[in-house]
Amino acid sequence: MAPLIVDSDQLTVAPLKNNILKQNDILLIESGSDWIVHRLLTIRHTRNGQLLITKGDNTTGLDLPTDVSKALGRITEINHKPPQKLQFLDTNIDCTLLLASFLSTPMANSFNISAESNLETFIHKAELEQLAQAIYYYNKLPMLEQSYLQTLARNTIFLDEFRQLLNSIDNIDIILLKGAYLASCIYPSPGIRPFSDIDLLVKGRDFQKLHSCLKSSGYKPFPEINDSPELANQNYLNSVMYTNAGRNISIHVHWDLMNSTLPLYMNSRIEMDSIWNAARKNSLGFMELCPEHLLLHLAEHAVKHSFDRLILIRDIAEVIEKLGSEIDWDKFMAYCSNSRLNIIVYHCFILTAKLTAVQVPESVLAQLMPRKQSFEERLYLKILGKGYRGCDISLLLYLANANTFRDKFHFLWKTAFPPRRVMAMASNQNSDKINASVYIRRLLRGVRKILITTKSVYSAKHT
C-alpha cells in the first residue's frame, strides 16, 4: 500500500458491521496464515456469496478473489511514524517533523544525511532545502541563528515594501502568494519561511494598471516588455518579474496560477473566476486565497517544481495543520476535479503525509487516487523513490494527466516546441532572436536530463 501505508505505520481497524463495504475501503484481510491490508475495488456476487476484488496501491495486478468472510475489518486511521531525535556531534537536534521523517525514508539518498554525518553537512543540506530557519526557530541551534536572523530581516524589508505598494494602489485587487504569504500569515514567524521575491496575483484586466504603478515606483520588468495588454492572454507563461535595483527587491506579478514553459494548460486549468470569487480580505488588510484554493495552488506548485526543496512540502503541512478546521474538503475536491488536478494533488498529498505525518482525510485520498496507475506514474514514483527531485520529473505526472495517446503526443510536442514568444520571455530575448538553434539546444538539454536521470536510477538500483 506504499506510499500511503509503509512499514512502522500504526493502523486502527474497525470491525465490519453487517458486512457493509464500499468501493475504496482499505481492508484487513486474512490471507492463508498471514494478514494483508489492501484496497477494495469491487464486490462480485456469486451463488455461493460475495467475493472481494482487492489490490494493493503499489502492486501491478489484482489479488485473487477473496470471500467476504476473510475481511477482518476496515482501516479507519493511519498513524505515520512519529518524529525522531537525531544526534550530530553530541548536539541534540530536535528536528522539525518534516526533516526527521524525511531522514528515515529512501529519499534520504538525495539529502545525504546519516547518523555519522557532521553538523556542518547537516546545516548545509538544511539550508539547501530552505529548512535551516525552521530548525533554528524550533530548536535554537546556535549555528543556524545567523541564517534565521538574516531571513527575518530580509523578509521584513520585503513585506514592508509590499504594504507600501498596497497603500499606493487604488482600485486594484491583489492577492499575496507563495513564500511571502506563507511567511506573514501561516508560519509563526516571518523569519521561518525564506522567499526570494514577492509573488502577487492580479486580475488580467488590471495588469496594465499595476504595470504602470510599478514602473512609476522604480521597478523595471524583466524581460523588457511594452504596454501591450496581450500579455494577460497566454497559455504558458502568465507572469512578469519586476526588479528594483536600488532596493534589491523583486516583485513577480501573475495573472494566472498556472505558469510554466510547459503546456500545462492542455491537461489542467485553474479557473481564475473561481479563484477571485472565493478570495477574501484578511485581518492584515490584503486579499488572500481561500483555504481550498491555497492548498490546491501549493500542491500544484510543489509538483511542478518536482519537490526541488523540502520547504515546499513543509508549506503544505503547515497549511493543513493551521487551516485544517477551515478547509471544506468537499469543496476542495470539486476544485481539484474542475481543474483536472486530481493526479497532481494525490501524489503531492501522499508524499506530504509520508514525510510529515500530517493527516489528509482518507476519503479525500480515496477520491483523488487514480483507478489505474499509469506507466508515467509508476516511472515517476520509481524515480522519486530513488531520491531524485528537482529533475523535471513532474513532466511525467502532467503527461499521465493526458487522456489519449494523441493527447500525450501533442503535450510532448508542445513541450519541446513552445511558441517563440514564450521562449523569448523565458530567455529574456526578442522573438526574432528565437531560431532553430534555440529549440535544438532545448531538445538537447531535455535529452541530457533524461539520460542522466535514467543512468542515475539504474546505477542506484545496482549498488
C-alpha positions as CSV (number, residue, x, y, z in Angstrom):
1,M,0.0,0.0,0.0
2,A,3.0,2.3,-0.2
3,P,3.3,5.1,-0.2
4,L,0.0,5.6,1.6
5,I,1.0,2.9,4.2
6,V,4.6,2.0,5.0
7,D,6.4,-0.2,7.5
8,S,6.1,1.0,11.1
9,D,2.8,2.8,10.5
10,Q,0.1,2.1,13.1
11,L,-3.3,1.2,11.8
12,T,-6.7,1.5,13.5
13,V,-9.0,-1.3,12.5
14,A,-12.8,-1.1,13.0
15,P,-14.9,-4.3,12.8
16,L,-17.3,-4.6,9.8
17,K,-21.0,-4.1,10.6
18,N,-23.3,-6.5,8.7
19,N,-20.6,-6.9,6.1
20,I,-21.3,-3.4,4.7
21,L,-18.5,-2.5,2.4
22,K,-18.0,0.2,-0.2
23,Q,-15.5,0.8,-3.0
24,N,-12.1,2.1,-2.0
25,D,-12.4,0.8,1.6
26,I,-9.0,-0.3,2.9
27,L,-9.4,-3.7,4.5
28,L,-7.5,-6.0,6.8
29,I,-7.9,-9.4,5.0
30,E,-7.0,-12.9,6.2
31,S,-4.7,-14.5,3.6
32,G,-3.7,-18.0,4.5
33,S,-1.7,-17.8,7.7
34,D,-1.0,-14.1,7.1
35,W,-2.8,-10.8,7.0
36,I,-2.7,-8.2,4.3
37,V,-4.0,-4.7,4.0
38,H,-5.4,-3.9,0.5
39,R,-7.9,-1.6,-1.1
40,L,-11.4,-2.9,-2.2
41,L,-12.1,-2.3,-5.9
42,T,-15.4,-4.0,-6.3
43,I,-17.6,-6.8,-4.9
44,R,-18.5,-9.8,-7.2
45,H,-21.8,-11.5,-6.3
46,T,-21.9,-15.3,-6.9
47,R,-24.3,-18.2,-6.0
48,N,-22.1,-19.0,-3.0
49,G,-21.9,-15.5,-1.7
50,Q,-19.8,-12.4,-2.2
51,L,-16.2,-12.2,-3.4
52,L,-14.0,-9.3,-2.8
53,I,-11.8,-7.9,-5.6
54,T,-8.8,-6.1,-3.9
55,K,-5.5,-4.7,-4.9
56,G,-2.5,-3.0,-3.2
57,D,-1.9,0.6,-4.3
58,N,1.7,-0.3,-5.1
59,T,1.1,-3.6,-6.9
60,T,0.5,-4.1,-10.6
61,G,-2.0,-7.0,-10.5
62,L,-5.3,-7.8,-8.7
63,D,-5.4,-10.1,-5.7
64,L,-7.2,-13.4,-6.1
65,P,-10.9,-13.1,-5.3
66,T,-11.5,-13.3,-1.6
67,D,-14.6,-14.5,0.3
68,V,-16.2,-11.7,2.2
69,S,-15.8,-13.7,5.4
70,K,-12.0,-13.2,5.2
71,A,-12.4,-9.4,5.6
72,L,-11.5,-8.9,9.3
73,G,-12.1,-5.1,9.5
74,R,-11.8,-1.7,7.8
75,I,-8.8,0.6,8.3
76,T,-10.2,3.9,9.8
77,E,-7.0,5.7,10.8
78,I,-3.3,5.6,9.7
79,N,-0.7,6.9,12.1
80,H,2.6,7.6,10.4
81,K,6.0,7.2,12.1
82,P,6.4,9.8,14.8
83,P,9.4,12.3,14.7
84,Q,12.7,11.0,16.0
85,K,15.6,12.8,17.7
86,L,18.8,12.9,15.8
87,Q,22.3,13.4,17.2
88,F,25.2,15.1,15.5
89,L,28.5,15.8,17.2
90,D,26.8,15.2,20.6
91,T,24.4,18.0,19.9
92,N,20.7,17.1,20.2
93,I,18.8,18.5,17.3
94,D,15.1,18.1,17.8
95,C,14.4,18.5,14.0
96,T,11.2,19.6,12.5
97,L,8.7,16.9,11.9
98,L,9.4,17.1,8.2
99,L,13.2,16.8,8.4
100,A,13.1,13.9,10.9
101,S,10.6,11.9,9.0
102,F,12.4,12.6,5.7
103,L,15.7,11.2,7.0
104,S,14.0,7.9,7.7
105,T,12.8,7.4,4.1
106,P,14.6,6.1,1.0
107,M,14.7,9.7,-0.3
108,A,17.4,10.3,2.2
109,N,19.7,9.4,-0.7
110,S,19.3,12.9,-2.1
111,F,19.6,14.6,1.3
112,N,22.7,12.5,2.1
113,I,22.5,12.8,5.9
114,S,23.1,9.9,8.3
115,A,24.0,9.5,12.0
116,E,27.6,9.7,11.0
117,S,27.3,13.0,9.2
118,N,28.9,16.0,10.7
119,L,27.0,19.1,11.8
120,E,28.3,21.2,9.0
121,T,27.0,18.8,6.4
122,F,23.6,18.8,8.1
123,I,23.4,22.6,8.2
124,H,24.5,22.9,4.5
125,K,21.8,20.4,3.4
126,A,19.2,22.0,5.6
127,E,19.9,25.4,4.0
128,L,19.7,24.0,0.5
129,E,16.2,22.6,1.4
130,Q,15.3,26.0,3.0
131,L,14.6,24.4,6.4
132,A,17.5,25.9,8.3
133,Q,15.4,28.8,9.6
134,A,12.7,26.5,10.9
135,I,15.1,24.2,12.6
136,Y,16.6,27.2,14.4
137,Y,13.2,28.7,15.4
138,Y,12.0,25.4,16.9
139,N,15.3,24.1,18.3
140,K,17.6,27.2,18.8
141,L,20.6,25.6,17.2
142,P,23.3,28.3,17.6
143,M,25.0,27.6,14.2
144,L,21.7,28.5,12.4
145,E,20.9,31.7,14.3
146,Q,22.6,33.9,11.6
147,S,20.6,32.3,8.8
148,Y,17.3,32.8,10.7
149,L,18.1,36.4,11.6
150,Q,19.2,37.3,8.1
151,T,16.0,35.8,6.7
152,L,13.9,37.6,9.3
153,A,15.5,41.0,8.4
154,R,15.2,40.4,4.6
155,N,11.6,39.2,4.8
156,T,10.6,42.2,7.0
157,I,12.0,44.6,4.3
158,F,10.2,42.8,1.5
159,L,6.9,42.7,3.4
160,D,7.2,46.4,4.3
161,E,7.7,47.1,0.6
162,F,4.5,45.1,-0.2
163,R,2.5,47.1,2.3
164,Q,3.8,50.4,0.9
165,L,2.9,49.2,-2.6
166,L,-0.7,48.4,-1.4
167,N,-1.1,51.9,0.0
168,S,-0.1,53.4,-3.3
169,I,-2.5,51.4,-5.4
170,D,-6.2,52.3,-5.8
171,N,-9.0,50.1,-7.2
172,I,-6.8,47.0,-7.9
173,D,-7.4,43.7,-6.2
174,I,-4.2,42.0,-5.4
175,I,-3.6,38.6,-3.7
176,L,-0.3,37.8,-2.0
177,L,1.0,34.4,-3.0
178,K,3.6,31.7,-2.1
179,G,6.5,32.4,0.2
180,A,5.6,36.0,1.2
181,Y,2.1,35.0,2.1
182,L,3.2,31.9,4.0
183,A,5.9,33.8,5.9
184,S,3.4,36.5,7.0
185,C,0.2,34.5,7.5
186,I,0.9,30.8,8.0
187,Y,4.2,30.3,9.8
188,P,4.5,31.5,13.4
189,S,7.4,33.8,12.5
190,P,8.2,35.6,9.2
191,G,11.8,34.5,9.6
192,I,11.0,30.8,9.2
193,R,10.0,30.8,5.6
194,P,12.6,32.2,3.2
195,F,11.5,33.7,-0.2
196,S,13.3,35.5,-3.0
197,D,10.6,37.7,-4.4
198,I,7.1,39.0,-3.7
199,D,4.5,37.0,-5.7
200,L,1.3,38.8,-6.5
201,L,-1.8,37.7,-8.3
202,V,-3.8,40.3,-10.2
203,K,-6.8,40.1,-12.5
204,G,-5.9,40.2,-16.1
205,R,-7.8,43.3,-16.8
206,D,-5.9,45.1,-14.0
207,F,-2.4,44.1,-15.1
208,Q,-1.7,47.3,-17.0
209,K,-2.7,49.4,-14.1
210,L,-0.3,47.5,-11.8
211,H,2.4,47.6,-14.5
212,S,2.2,51.4,-14.7
213,C,2.2,51.7,-10.9
214,L,5.3,49.5,-10.5
215,K,7.2,51.4,-13.2
216,S,6.4,54.7,-11.5
217,S,7.8,53.2,-8.3
218,G,11.2,52.4,-9.9
219,Y,10.5,48.8,-10.9
220,K,11.6,47.6,-14.3
221,P,10.0,44.5,-16.0
222,F,12.2,41.5,-16.7
223,P,12.2,40.6,-19.5
224,E,11.6,44.0,-21.0
225,I,8.0,44.4,-22.2
226,N,5.9,47.0,-23.8
227,D,2.5,48.1,-22.6
228,S,0.5,45.6,-24.6
229,P,-2.4,44.0,-22.8
230,E,-1.9,40.8,-24.8
231,L,0.4,39.7,-22.0
232,A,-2.6,38.7,-20.0
233,N,-3.9,36.2,-22.5
234,Q,-1.2,33.5,-22.8
235,N,-1.4,29.7,-22.1
236,Y,2.2,29.2,-21.0
237,L,3.9,31.9,-19.0
238,N,1.4,34.1,-17.2
239,S,3.6,36.3,-15.2
240,V,6.2,39.1,-15.4
241,M,9.1,39.7,-13.0
242,Y,9.8,43.3,-11.9
243,T,13.1,44.3,-10.2
244,N,14.2,47.4,-8.4
245,A,18.0,47.5,-8.5
246,G,18.2,50.3,-5.9
247,R,16.3,48.4,-3.3
248,N,17.3,44.9,-4.4
249,I,13.7,43.8,-4.4
250,S,11.8,41.7,-7.0
251,I,8.1,41.5,-7.5
252,H,6.6,38.6,-9.5
253,V,3.2,39.6,-11.0
254,H,0.9,36.7,-12.0
255,W,-2.5,36.9,-13.7
256,D,-3.0,33.1,-13.7
257,L,-1.9,30.5,-11.2
258,M,-0.7,28.1,-13.9
259,N,2.7,29.5,-15.0
260,S,5.2,27.4,-16.9
261,T,7.1,26.9,-20.2
262,L,5.4,23.5,-20.3
263,P,1.9,23.3,-21.9
264,L,0.1,22.6,-18.6
265,Y,-3.0,24.3,-20.0
266,M,-3.6,21.3,-22.3
267,N,-4.4,18.9,-19.4
268,S,-5.3,21.1,-16.5
269,R,-6.7,24.6,-15.8
270,I,-7.4,26.5,-12.6
271,E,-10.5,28.7,-13.2
272,M,-9.5,32.2,-12.3
273,D,-13.1,33.4,-11.9
274,S,-13.5,30.8,-9.2
275,I,-10.3,32.0,-7.5
276,W,-11.4,35.6,-7.3
277,N,-14.9,34.8,-6.3
278,A,-13.7,32.8,-3.3
279,A,-10.8,35.1,-2.3
280,R,-11.1,37.0,0.9
281,K,-9.6,40.0,2.7
282,N,-7.7,39.0,5.8
283,S,-7.0,40.8,9.1
284,L,-3.8,42.3,7.7
285,G,-5.7,44.2,5.1
286,F,-4.9,42.4,1.9
287,M,-6.5,39.7,-0.2
288,E,-5.7,36.0,0.2
289,L,-6.8,32.8,-1.4
290,C,-9.5,30.8,0.3
291,P,-8.0,27.7,2.2
292,E,-9.1,25.3,-0.5
293,H,-7.5,27.3,-3.3
294,L,-4.4,27.9,-1.3
295,L,-3.9,24.2,-0.8
296,L,-4.6,23.4,-4.4
297,H,-2.1,26.1,-5.6
298,L,0.6,25.0,-3.2
299,A,0.2,21.3,-4.2
300,E,0.4,22.1,-8.0
301,H,3.3,24.4,-7.4
302,A,5.3,21.8,-5.4
303,V,4.7,19.1,-8.0
304,K,5.5,21.5,-10.9
305,H,8.9,22.1,-9.3
306,S,9.4,18.4,-8.6
307,F,9.8,19.0,-4.9
308,D,13.2,20.5,-5.5
309,R,13.2,22.0,-2.0
310,L,11.6,20.2,1.0
311,I,10.2,23.5,2.2
312,L,7.5,23.1,-0.5
313,I,6.2,20.0,1.3
314,R,6.5,21.7,4.7
315,D,4.4,24.5,3.4
316,I,1.5,22.2,2.6
317,A,1.8,20.5,6.0
318,E,1.8,23.9,7.8
319,V,-1.4,25.0,5.9
320,I,-3.2,21.7,6.7
321,E,-2.2,22.0,10.4
322,K,-3.2,25.6,10.7
323,L,-6.2,25.8,8.5
324,G,-7.4,22.2,8.6
325,S,-10.6,23.1,10.5
326,E,-11.5,25.7,7.9
327,I,-10.9,23.5,4.8
328,D,-14.1,22.4,3.2
329,W,-12.9,19.1,1.8
330,D,-15.9,18.6,-0.5
331,K,-15.4,22.0,-2.0
332,F,-11.6,21.2,-2.3
333,M,-12.4,18.0,-4.2
334,A,-14.7,19.9,-6.5
335,Y,-11.9,22.4,-7.2
336,C,-9.5,19.6,-7.9
337,S,-11.9,17.9,-10.3
338,N,-12.8,21.1,-12.2
339,S,-9.1,21.9,-12.6
340,R,-8.2,18.3,-13.6
341,L,-5.5,18.2,-11.0
342,N,-6.6,15.0,-9.1
343,I,-3.4,13.1,-10.0
344,I,-1.2,16.0,-9.2
345,V,-2.7,16.7,-5.8
346,Y,-3.0,13.0,-5.0
347,H,0.8,12.3,-5.3
348,C,1.6,15.6,-3.5
349,F,-0.6,14.6,-0.6
350,I,0.7,11.1,-0.4
351,L,4.3,12.4,-0.2
352,T,3.4,15.1,2.3
353,A,1.6,12.6,4.6
354,K,4.6,10.2,4.3
355,L,7.2,12.8,5.2
356,T,5.4,15.0,7.7
357,A,2.8,12.7,9.3
358,V,0.2,15.4,8.7
359,Q,-3.0,13.6,8.0
360,V,-5.2,14.2,4.9
361,P,-8.7,12.6,5.3
362,E,-8.7,9.1,3.9
363,S,-11.9,9.8,2.0
364,V,-10.1,12.6,0.1
365,L,-7.1,10.4,-0.8
366,A,-9.6,7.7,-2.0
367,Q,-11.4,10.1,-4.3
368,L,-8.2,11.6,-5.7
369,M,-6.5,8.2,-6.3
370,P,-6.4,7.2,-9.9
371,R,-8.4,4.0,-10.7
372,K,-5.4,2.6,-12.5
373,Q,-1.8,3.6,-12.1
374,S,-0.3,4.6,-15.5
375,F,3.1,3.9,-16.8
376,E,4.1,7.5,-16.3
377,E,3.0,7.4,-12.7
378,R,5.0,4.2,-12.0
379,L,8.1,5.7,-13.5
380,Y,7.6,8.9,-11.6
381,L,7.3,7.0,-8.3
382,K,10.3,4.9,-9.1
383,I,12.5,8.0,-9.8
384,L,11.2,9.8,-6.7
385,G,11.6,6.7,-4.6
386,K,15.3,6.7,-5.5
387,G,15.7,10.1,-4.1
388,Y,15.8,12.2,-7.3
389,R,13.9,15.5,-7.0
390,G,14.1,18.7,-9.0
391,C,15.0,17.0,-12.3
392,D,11.7,17.9,-14.0
393,I,10.1,14.6,-13.2
394,S,6.8,16.4,-12.7
395,L,6.5,16.2,-16.5
396,L,5.6,12.5,-16.1
397,L,2.6,13.3,-13.9
398,Y,1.3,16.0,-16.3
399,L,1.8,13.5,-19.1
400,A,-0.2,10.9,-17.1
401,N,-3.0,13.5,-16.9
402,A,-3.4,13.4,-20.7
403,N,-6.2,11.0,-21.7
404,T,-5.2,9.6,-25.0
405,F,-2.0,8.7,-26.8
406,R,-2.7,11.6,-29.2
407,D,-3.1,14.0,-26.3
408,K,0.2,12.7,-24.8
409,F,2.0,13.2,-28.2
410,H,0.7,16.7,-28.5
411,F,1.7,17.5,-25.0
412,L,5.3,16.3,-25.6
413,W,5.4,18.1,-28.9
414,K,4.3,21.4,-27.4
415,T,6.8,20.8,-24.5
416,A,9.6,20.5,-27.0
417,F,8.4,23.3,-29.2
418,P,6.6,26.1,-27.3
419,P,5.8,29.3,-29.2
420,R,8.6,31.7,-30.0
421,R,7.1,34.3,-27.8
422,V,7.2,32.0,-24.8
423,M,10.8,31.1,-25.5
424,A,11.6,34.8,-25.8
425,M,10.1,35.7,-22.5
426,A,11.8,32.7,-20.7
427,S,15.2,33.7,-22.1
428,N,14.7,37.5,-21.9
429,Q,15.2,37.9,-25.7
430,N,13.2,39.4,-28.5
431,S,11.1,37.0,-30.5
432,D,13.2,37.5,-33.6
433,K,16.2,36.1,-31.8
434,I,14.4,32.7,-31.3
435,N,15.6,30.5,-34.2
436,A,16.0,26.8,-34.8
437,S,19.2,26.6,-32.8
438,V,17.4,27.7,-29.7
439,Y,14.9,24.8,-30.0
440,I,17.7,22.3,-30.8
441,R,19.5,23.4,-27.6
442,R,16.3,23.0,-25.6
443,L,15.8,19.5,-27.0
444,L,19.4,18.5,-26.2
445,R,19.1,19.7,-22.7
446,G,15.9,17.7,-22.3
447,V,17.5,14.5,-23.7
448,R,20.6,15.1,-21.5
449,K,18.4,15.3,-18.3
450,I,16.5,12.1,-19.3
451,L,19.8,10.2,-19.9
452,I,21.4,11.5,-16.6
453,T,18.3,10.6,-14.6
454,T,17.9,7.2,-16.2
455,K,21.5,6.4,-15.6
456,S,21.4,7.5,-12.0
457,V,18.3,5.5,-11.2
458,Y,19.7,2.4,-13.0
459,S,23.1,2.8,-11.1
460,A,21.3,3.2,-7.8
461,K,19.4,0.0,-8.5
462,H,22.6,-2.0,-8.8
463,T,24.6,-0.5,-5.9
